[in-house]
Amino acid sequence: MSDIFDCRDEAQLLAGLRHARRSIARGELVVLPTDTVYGVAADAFSPAAVASLLAAKGRGRQSPPPVLVSGAPMLAALVSEVPEPIERLIGEFWPGGLTIVLPSQPSLAWDLGETYGTVAVRMPDNRVTLDLIQDAGPLAVSSANLTGRPAATSVLEAERMLRSSVKVYLDDGPSSTGVASTIIDATALARRDKDARVRVLRVGAVSTERLRELLGDSLESAAFESGATA
């Protein structure tokens, strides 16, 4: 049976975070709020938990989930390099709706799916989820919905789709925007490929115009769409 906690109530917030930490440690799934849409989360370092997350959404290993972090220090532990232009983006847009794909640390013992040596990382702007990440560590998180259906912007929408596949639901009210994060791929820049550019994989909460203000010619002209993520 799933547990739902209203995190707008201080007593339920504390209880919800405690239950969520325990569930994550046991390899179970948790639905949590972000500043974009609701996400379904698992321990990023538990291959079985990540597999459960993908199964709950009806997705395969070819669609690895992004990882949510609590800030730049946690990011540095997960990726091999953060180029200076990306540091500028982090300073401007984190916490917030920007997901960044970078080469992952090769020494990490995790299995997010078919990542080809990369990881998509974001720092969400939500107090509940940041508190959970600080206690539980990096979380593999994808939008809280079944594949092919709209991303949930409330706990009730998420619960209707994911039901008992999730152990704990953390309710922080309707999502503030309901707009999924923008995703950029900075792996070529991090690997210092010749004529490397940052690619926009999906336009979302952060506009291409704002990215170009900070990246200039380091941003590719074309933008592409991809599947939803928190």
N, C-alpha and C positions, 0 to 999 in steps of 0.2 A: 504494500500500500504506500502511496506517495504522501509526503507531508508538504503542506503549503504554509509559508510564513509571510505575514505582512510586515515588511521591513520598515514601514513608516511608523510602526509602533516599536518603541525602544526595547521593550521586553521581548517581543517577537523577533526583533532584529538580532539580539544577542543569542537567542535560542536557535534562530535560523542559521546564523553563521556557525554556531557550534555543530549543529547537525550536518551542515554542508561540508565542513572540514572533515568530519568523520566519514561521510559518504565518499568524498574524494579519496581519502586515504584507503578506503575499502575497494576502490576501483569502480564505484557507482557514479551515476550521472546526476548533475545538478543543473537546473535551469536558473539563470541569473540575469539581472538587468544590466544593460549597458546604455551609453548615451545615444546609440543608434537604434538597434532592435534587440529583442531578448535573444540570449544565446544559450546553447546547451553545452555544458562543460564537463571535461574529464581530466584526470591527471595526465599531463603531457608526457610523463616518463613511464606510463603504464601502457604497453602495447595492447593488452587485453581491454583496458578501459577505452582507449582510442577506437579499437575495433567495435566496441559496444556503441560508442557515439555514432560512428558511421552507419552501423546497422539500424540504430534507432531512427535515423533520418532516411534510410533507404539509399545510402550512397556507398560507393566502392572505394578501394584504395587509390584510385586515380584522382580522387577529390580530397586530398589531405586537408585537415582543418588548420586554420591559423592558430597562433599561440598568443594569449593575452599575458602581458607582463605589468609589473607595478611601476616601472620606470626605466631610465637609461642604464642603471647598474645591472638590473636583471637582463636587459637586452644584451649587454656586453658579454654576459656569460653564455648566451645562446648562439651568437653569430660570430663569424671569424673576423669581420671587419665592418666598421661603420664609417663610410667615406664622409669627408667634411661637408659636402652639400647635403647629405642625409642628416647630419647632425643639425644643420640649420632648419631642416623641415621638422625634426623632432622638437627643437626648441620652440618652433612656431605653432605646431599642430598637436603636440602631445601634452596632456591627455586629450584625446579627441578622435575624430573620425578618419584617421589615416592609417591604413595597413601597409606595411613595407616588407617586401620580399628581399631577403639577403641570403648569402651563403651561410649555412649553419656551421657550428663548431663540429669538426669531424670526430672529435673525441666523445661526443655526447651519446649515451646509451638510450636511444629512444627510437620509436618507429611510428611516424605519423602517417605513413602511406608512401605513395610514389612521389617523393619530394625532389628527387634528383639533386640532393645535397643542398637544398634551400629550406628556408622556413619563412612563413609570413607572420609578422609580429605587429602587435598593436597595444597601446596603453589606453584603456577606456577611461572616459570621464564619468565615473560613477563610484560613489563612496563605498557602497555595499560590495561591489565586485572587487575594488582595489583592496579593501580590507581582507577579503577572502584570498586573493592572490598573495598578499603579503604573508599570510599564515600558511597557505597550502602550497605555494610555489607556482611556477608557470602552469597555465591551464590551456589545454587544447579546447578551443571553443568555435562552434559554428552556429549559424542562425538557428533559432529554436523552431523548426518547422520540418515537415516532411518534404523531401525533394520534389520540386515541381509546384509546391504551394507557397503562397506569400509568407514572408518572414513574420513571426509573431511580434506584435508591438505591445502585448500584455501577457501576463501569466496565464489568464484564462484561455487565450488563443493558443498558447504553447501547450497547455495541459490537454486541450481538446485533440491535439495532433499526436503528442508524444506519450500521454497517459502514464501507465505504470513502468514504462521503460526508464523513466526518470525517478530517482528516489526523493529528491528535495527540490521544491520550487520556491525561489526567493522572489517575492512580489514587492516591487518598488514603484508601483503605479504605472501608468502608460509611458511608453518610451517618449523621450522629450522631442525627438524629431521623426522617428520612424523611417529615417533615410539611412541605408547601409553605408558602411565606410567606403571611402575611395581606396583602391588598391593600386600600388605602384610596384614595379619590379626594378630594383637597383642592383641586381646581381652582377651585371656587366660592369657597372661603375666600381663595385667593390673588388671585382677581379682584375680591374684595370685593363680591360680589353681595349684594343685600339678603337678610337672614335666611339667610346661607350656612351650610351644615353640611358636615361631613366624612362621606362615605358609605363604608360598608364594602362592598367589592365581592366579597371572599371572606374567609371566616374560616379561618385557618390557624395558624401557629406562635404568633401573638400573639392572645390572646383579646379578645373585644369588651369584657369586663369590665375588662381592664387598660387598654384604650384609653379607656374612659369615665372611669376614675380620673384620667386626665390631661386629657381633653378636656371632660368634663362635658356641658353642654347643647350644645356645639359638635359633638357626634356624633349623627348621625341614629339613630333607633331601629331601623329595618329593616336587615337584612343580606341580601346577595345572593351567590350562588355564581357563579364564572366558571371558565375553563379554567386548567389548571395552568401554573405558571411557577416557575423556580428562585428 
